[in-house]
Amino acid sequence: MGNDVIETRDRYGTATEAEAPLAKVTGTAHGDKFGLDTDILGASKLLRVTPVITLTAYVAKDSVGGVMTLTNAMRINAGTGVLESLIITDRIKQNAEFEVHFFSTTFTATDAGIFAPADTQVEDTFLGTVIVSTYISNSVNSTATVKNIGLLLNSASASKDIFATLVCTGTPDYTNASDLTVVFGILQD
């Protein structure tokens, strides 16, 4: 790719020339009327996960439900996307504050066990954390919504999946294995 000469006019109407670098935007595209590859397509995806939780009281820093696999969170292997929103529905209104940790590969997190990822997991595959703390109580359940997150996600080279875990900061005590539902809103590149 080289440089083109661009003609511009100053405020007096005099033509001037300036060299400008060419930029080509690539992606899955159809091309525009000038034959440039400029249309980049993306997609939105809502992934609903019900972590399988134990019926014991959790303690602070416990993983709640272990590892959650966000199957096909990205459109392609080694794909990228942005976590835009996260919704937790709590069927029994425990309203627990959670740290939601994201990784590009699977990691170790046991339900009702202290979350303690290995240094190499954090250094190599950790993508970020979202804090969920404010709930709205409904008549029989409660919901927490975090919007406009903007966390960049990137799956591993041979995978479209992203992995996450809920880590509680308090001591929630659930009565059914399906008391929590998590919905991840992802904008896929």
C-alpha positions in Angstrom: 0.0 0.0 0.0 1.5 3.4 -1.0 0.6 7.0 -0.5 -1.7 9.0 -2.7 -1.6 12.7 -3.4 -4.7 14.5 -2.1 -5.7 17.9 -3.5 -7.1 20.4 -1.0 -8.0 24.0 -1.2 -7.0 26.6 1.4 -9.4 29.4 2.6 -8.5 31.5 -0.5 -9.4 28.6 -2.9 -5.8 27.9 -3.9 -5.1 24.3 -4.6 -2.5 22.6 -2.5 -1.3 19.0 -2.5 -0.4 16.8 0.4 0.7 13.3 0.7 -1.6 11.1 2.8 -1.2 7.5 3.8 -3.9 5.2 2.4 -5.9 3.2 4.9 -7.8 0.1 4.0 -10.4 -1.2 6.4 -10.7 -4.9 6.2 -13.2 -7.4 7.5 -16.0 -9.5 6.3 -17.2 -7.2 3.5 -19.2 -6.7 0.4 -17.3 -3.7 -0.9 -18.6 -0.3 -1.7 -19.2 1.6 -4.9 -15.4 2.5 -5.1 -14.4 -1.2 -4.8 -12.9 -0.7 -1.4 -13.3 -3.3 1.3 -15.0 -1.1 3.9 -18.1 -2.9 5.3 -17.3 -4.5 8.6 -20.0 -6.8 9.9 -20.6 -7.6 13.5 -23.2 -9.4 15.5 -24.9 -9.2 18.9 -25.3 -12.2 21.1 -27.1 -12.9 24.4 -25.7 -16.0 26.2 -27.8 -17.3 29.1 -26.0 -19.5 31.6 -27.4 -21.1 34.8 -24.5 -21.9 37.1 -25.0 -25.1 39.0 -24.7 -24.0 42.6 -24.5 -26.0 45.8 -27.0 -25.7 48.6 -24.6 -24.6 51.3 -23.7 -21.2 52.5 -20.8 -19.6 50.5 -18.1 -17.6 52.1 -16.4 -14.5 50.7 -14.1 -15.2 47.7 -15.9 -18.5 46.9 -16.6 -19.3 43.3 -20.3 -19.7 42.9 -21.1 -22.4 40.3 -17.5 -23.0 39.2 -16.4 -22.3 35.6 -19.1 -21.1 33.2 -18.5 -21.7 29.5 -19.8 -19.0 27.2 -20.1 -21.4 24.2 -19.5 -19.7 20.8 -19.2 -16.3 22.4 -17.1 -15.2 19.5 -17.9 -15.6 15.8 -14.6 -17.2 14.9 -11.7 -19.0 16.6 -9.4 -16.4 18.2 -12.2 -14.0 17.7 -12.8 -10.7 19.5 -15.8 -9.0 20.9 -17.0 -6.6 23.6 -18.9 -7.5 26.7 -21.7 -4.9 26.6 -24.0 -6.0 29.4 -24.4 -8.5 32.2 -27.7 -9.5 33.9 -28.0 -11.7 37.0 -31.4 -13.0 38.0 -31.6 -14.2 41.6 -34.7 -16.3 42.2 -34.6 -16.0 46.0 -33.4 -12.4 46.4 -30.0 -13.0 48.1 -28.7 -10.0 46.2 -25.1 -11.1 46.5 -22.4 -8.9 45.2 -20.3 -10.7 42.7 -17.0 -10.3 40.9 -17.4 -11.8 37.5 -13.9 -12.9 36.2 -13.4 -13.6 32.5 -10.7 -15.7 30.8 -9.9 -16.7 27.2 -9.2 -20.4 28.2 -10.7 -22.6 30.8 -9.3 -22.3 34.3 -9.6 -23.8 37.8 -12.7 -22.7 39.8 -14.6 -25.1 41.9 -18.1 -24.4 43.2 -18.0 -23.3 46.8 -14.2 -23.3 46.7 -12.0 -20.2 47.2 -11.2 -18.7 43.8 -7.4 -18.8 43.5 -6.3 -18.8 39.8 -2.7 -19.7 39.1 -0.4 -16.8 38.3 0.1 -18.1 34.8 -3.6 -18.2 34.2 -3.9 -14.6 35.2 -0.9 -13.5 33.2 -1.7 -15.4 30.1 -5.5 -15.7 29.7 -7.2 -13.2 32.1 -9.5 -10.7 30.3 -11.0 -8.7 33.1 -13.5 -8.4 36.0 -17.0 -6.9 36.2 -18.5 -6.0 39.6 -22.2 -6.7 40.1 -23.6 -5.1 43.2 -26.9 -3.3 42.6 -30.2 -5.3 42.4 -33.8 -4.4 41.8 -36.2 -6.4 43.9 -39.3 -7.8 42.2 -42.1 -9.5 43.9 -40.5 -13.0 43.8 -37.0 -12.4 42.5 -34.3 -9.8 42.0 -32.2 -8.7 39.0 -28.9 -6.9 38.7 -28.0 -5.2 35.4 -24.6 -3.8 34.4 -24.7 -1.9 31.2 -22.1 -0.2 28.9 -19.3 -2.4 30.2 -17.0 -2.3 27.2 -14.7 -5.1 28.3 -12.7 -6.5 25.3 -12.9 -10.2 25.0 -10.7 -12.5 22.9 -11.1 -16.2 22.6 -8.1 -18.7 22.3 -6.6 -19.6 19.0 -8.6 -22.8 18.5 -11.8 -21.7 20.2 -14.8 -19.4 20.0 -15.6 -19.8 23.8 -15.0 -17.4 26.7 -14.9 -18.6 30.3 -16.1 -16.9 33.4 -16.9 -17.4 37.1 -18.9 -15.7 39.8 -17.0 -14.9 42.9 -19.1 -13.7 45.9 -17.9 -11.0 48.3 -20.4 -12.0 51.0 -22.1 -15.1 52.3 -25.1 -16.0 50.0 -27.1 -19.1 50.9 -29.1 -20.5 48.0 -31.9 -23.1 48.3 -32.0 -24.5 44.7 -29.2 -25.4 42.3 -30.7 -23.1 39.7 -31.3 -20.0 41.8 -29.1 -17.9 39.6 -29.2 -17.1 35.9 -26.6 -15.0 34.2 -27.1 -13.3 30.8 -24.0 -12.0 28.9 -24.6 -9.4 26.2 -21.7 -9.6 23.7 -21.0 -7.5 20.6 -19.0 -9.8 18.3 -16.5 -8.5 15.8 
